[in-house]
């Protein structure tokens, strides 16, 4: 027996009801594959809308554009996080009792706010 489920707002898909084996539900491999894709997308930082779009491709060639965009976004985030970790490493190695006195740290602070916020009025 099939039942409608709404994995994404406004979209209805039909999954076959799971078989029961004892007290455990047994889902088909197709359902488990879909859940695995959702889990992978979630770990990679895909939004629910992006995950919906990726699943809608059915795995055809168009998924590569979506996946490539997310990969580029993740690599940019990784570079940014590495830069922040490097700045913290520098601040932790600074020998003065007050890390805020470090010119390198002060430079990082100035770059932390949007350009308009750094202007003095």
C-alpha positions as CSV (number, residue, x, y, z in Angstrom):
1,X,0.0,0.0,0.0
2,X,1.3,3.5,-0.9
3,X,0.8,6.6,1.2
4,X,1.6,10.2,0.3
5,X,4.3,11.9,2.2
6,X,5.6,15.5,1.9
7,X,9.4,15.5,2.2
8,X,9.4,19.1,1.0
9,X,6.8,21.8,1.4
10,X,4.3,21.7,-1.4
11,X,5.6,18.5,-3.0
12,X,4.0,15.2,-2.6
13,X,5.8,12.0,-3.3
14,X,4.6,8.4,-2.8
15,X,6.7,5.9,-0.9
16,X,5.6,2.4,-0.4
17,X,4.7,1.6,3.2
18,X,7.6,-0.3,4.8
19,X,7.4,-3.9,5.5
20,X,7.3,-4.8,9.2
21,X,9.7,-7.4,10.4
22,X,9.1,-7.9,14.1
23,X,8.9,-4.4,15.5
24,X,11.2,-2.9,12.8
25,X,10.2,-1.3,9.6
26,X,12.0,-2.5,6.5
27,X,12.3,0.2,3.7
28,X,13.2,-0.6,0.1
29,X,16.7,0.3,-1.2
30,X,15.2,3.2,-3.2
31,X,13.9,4.9,-0.1
32,X,17.1,4.3,1.8
33,X,19.1,5.8,-1.1
34,X,16.9,8.9,-1.1
35,X,17.4,9.3,2.7
36,X,21.2,8.8,2.3
37,X,21.3,11.6,-0.3
38,X,19.3,13.9,2.0
39,X,21.7,13.0,4.9
40,X,24.8,13.7,2.7
41,X,23.3,17.0,1.5
42,X,22.6,18.0,5.0
43,X,26.2,17.3,6.1
44,X,27.4,19.3,3.1
45,X,25.4,22.3,4.1
46,X,22.7,22.1,1.4
47,X,19.5,24.0,2.3
48,X,16.3,22.1,2.1
49,X,15.5,23.9,-1.2
50,X,18.9,22.9,-2.6
51,X,18.4,19.3,-1.5
52,X,15.0,19.3,-3.2
53,X,16.5,20.6,-6.4
54,X,19.3,18.1,-6.3
55,X,16.8,15.2,-5.8
56,X,14.7,16.5,-8.6
57,X,17.5,15.9,-11.1
58,X,17.2,12.2,-10.5
59,X,21.0,12.0,-10.7
60,X,21.2,13.1,-14.3
61,X,23.9,15.4,-15.6
62,X,22.2,18.6,-14.2
63,X,23.1,17.5,-10.6
64,X,26.7,18.3,-11.4
65,X,26.0,22.1,-11.7
66,X,24.2,22.1,-8.3
67,X,26.9,20.0,-6.7
68,X,29.7,22.1,-8.3
69,X,28.2,25.3,-6.9
70,X,28.0,23.8,-3.4
71,X,31.6,22.5,-3.7
72,X,32.8,25.9,-4.6
73,X,30.9,27.5,-1.7
74,X,32.3,24.9,0.7
75,X,35.9,25.5,-0.5
76,X,35.4,29.3,0.0
77,X,34.2,28.6,3.5
78,X,37.1,26.4,4.2
79,X,39.6,29.1,3.0
80,X,37.8,31.6,5.2
81,X,37.8,29.3,8.2
82,X,41.5,28.5,7.7
83,X,42.3,32.3,7.6
84,X,40.4,32.8,10.8
85,X,42.2,29.9,12.5
86,X,45.5,31.3,11.3
87,X,44.6,34.7,12.9
88,X,43.7,33.0,16.2
89,X,47.0,31.0,16.1
90,X,48.9,34.3,15.6
91,X,47.0,36.0,18.5
92,X,47.7,33.0,20.8
93,X,51.4,33.2,20.0
94,X,51.6,36.9,20.7
95,X,53.9,37.5,23.7
96,X,52.3,40.7,25.1
97,X,49.9,40.3,28.0
98,X,47.2,41.9,25.8
99,X,46.6,40.3,22.4
100,X,44.5,43.4,21.4
101,X,47.8,45.4,21.3
102,X,49.1,43.2,18.4
103,X,49.0,45.2,15.1
104,X,48.2,42.0,13.1
105,X,45.2,41.4,15.4
106,X,44.2,45.0,15.1
107,X,44.3,44.6,11.3
108,X,42.1,41.6,11.5
109,X,39.6,43.5,13.7
110,X,39.4,46.3,11.2
111,X,38.6,43.8,8.5
112,X,35.9,42.1,10.6
113,X,33.3,44.8,10.0
114,X,31.8,46.1,6.7
115,X,33.7,49.0,5.2
116,X,31.0,51.5,6.2
117,X,31.2,50.5,9.9
118,X,34.9,51.3,10.0
119,X,34.3,55.0,9.1
120,X,34.5,57.4,12.0
121,X,31.7,60.0,12.1
